[in-house]
Amino acid sequence: MPSPTSSLDHLIDVLGTEDVRDLVRIYLDQTAKDLGGLLQLPVKKQIILVHGLKGSSSQVGAMMFAAQCGALEAQLKHTHEPLSEAEVKALSSGFEECAVPFRIWLGQPASVG
């Protein structure tokens, strides 16, 4: 089965399919964990975490989610106000949407709920 993004295709060329599959598993697991703790963090740590999510998402080709993270990062830097529960929920929904093709590629259920 072909990979879900051209970014992964490039990584596969360098690392090989199995290592990239491991990388995607780690991305999915770690992103879910990070999102689960985001609301409890102070603003400065939220900025760091959302920035990291933006970068890792870009690397695997989850560009819509990376853009969503980038917008929240800019908002946090501008307002210095922590993310609301609704914003974190929307970010989590964006992640769940972007994760579907990766999960299918890995042979996992498309959703975790």
C-alpha positions as CSV (number, residue, x, y, z in Angstrom):
1,M,0.0,0.0,0.0
2,P,1.4,3.4,-0.9
3,S,2.2,5.9,1.9
4,P,-0.5,8.6,2.5
5,T,1.8,11.5,1.8
6,S,4.7,12.5,-0.4
7,S,6.6,13.5,2.7
8,L,6.6,9.9,3.9
9,D,7.7,8.8,0.4
10,H,10.8,10.9,0.8
11,L,11.4,9.5,4.2
12,I,11.0,6.0,2.9
13,D,13.6,6.7,0.3
14,V,16.1,7.5,3.0
15,L,15.0,5.3,6.0
16,G,13.1,2.4,4.5
17,T,9.5,1.5,4.9
18,E,9.6,-0.2,8.3
19,D,11.5,2.6,10.0
20,V,9.0,5.1,8.6
21,R,6.1,3.0,9.8
22,D,7.8,3.1,13.3
23,L,8.2,6.8,13.0
24,V,4.5,7.3,12.1
25,R,3.4,5.1,15.0
26,I,5.5,7.2,17.4
27,Y,4.1,10.4,15.8
28,L,0.5,9.2,16.3
29,D,1.1,8.0,19.9
30,Q,3.1,11.0,21.0
31,T,0.8,13.5,19.4
32,A,-2.2,12.0,21.1
33,K,-0.4,12.1,24.5
34,D,0.7,15.7,24.0
35,L,-2.8,16.8,23.1
36,G,-4.1,15.0,26.2
37,G,-2.0,17.2,28.5
38,L,-2.1,20.5,26.6
39,L,-4.9,22.1,28.5
40,Q,-3.0,21.8,31.8
41,L,0.1,23.6,30.6
42,P,1.0,27.2,31.1
43,V,1.0,29.4,28.0
44,K,4.8,29.3,27.4
45,K,4.7,25.5,27.5
46,Q,1.7,25.4,25.2
47,I,3.6,27.5,22.7
48,I,6.5,25.1,22.8
49,L,4.3,22.0,22.5
50,V,2.1,23.4,19.7
51,H,5.3,24.5,17.8
52,G,6.7,20.9,18.2
53,L,3.4,19.5,16.9
54,K,3.5,21.8,13.9
55,G,7.0,20.6,13.1
56,S,6.5,16.9,13.5
57,S,3.2,17.1,11.6
58,S,5.0,18.9,8.7
59,Q,7.7,16.2,8.6
60,V,5.1,13.4,8.1
61,G,3.0,15.4,5.7
62,A,0.0,16.2,7.9
63,M,-0.1,19.7,6.5
64,M,-3.6,20.7,7.5
65,F,-2.9,19.8,11.1
66,A,0.5,21.5,10.9
67,A,-1.3,24.7,9.7
68,Q,-3.9,24.4,12.5
69,C,-1.0,24.1,15.0
70,G,0.8,27.1,13.4
71,A,-2.3,29.3,13.7
72,L,-2.7,28.4,17.4
73,E,1.0,29.0,18.0
74,A,0.7,32.5,16.5
75,Q,-2.5,33.1,18.6
76,L,-0.7,32.1,21.8
77,K,2.3,34.3,21.1
78,H,0.0,37.2,20.3
79,T,-2.5,37.0,23.1
80,H,-0.4,35.3,25.9
81,E,-3.7,33.6,26.9
82,P,-3.8,29.9,27.4
83,L,-5.8,27.8,25.0
84,S,-9.4,27.2,25.9
85,E,-11.0,23.8,26.3
86,A,-12.8,24.3,23.0
87,E,-9.6,25.2,21.2
88,V,-7.9,22.1,22.5
89,K,-10.9,20.0,21.5
90,A,-10.8,21.5,18.0
91,L,-7.1,20.8,17.7
92,S,-7.7,17.2,18.9
93,S,-10.4,16.8,16.3
94,G,-8.0,18.1,13.6
95,F,-5.5,15.6,14.7
96,E,-8.0,12.7,14.6
97,E,-9.0,13.7,11.1
98,C,-5.3,13.9,9.9
99,A,-4.5,10.6,11.6
100,V,-7.0,8.5,9.6
101,P,-4.9,7.9,6.4
102,F,-1.8,7.2,8.6
103,R,-3.7,4.6,10.6
104,I,-5.1,3.0,7.5
105,W,-1.6,2.8,6.1
106,L,-0.4,1.1,9.3
107,G,-3.3,-1.3,9.2
108,Q,-4.9,0.2,12.3
109,P,-8.5,1.1,12.9
110,A,-9.2,4.5,11.3
111,S,-10.4,6.0,14.5
112,V,-9.5,5.5,18.2
113,G,-12.9,6.4,19.6
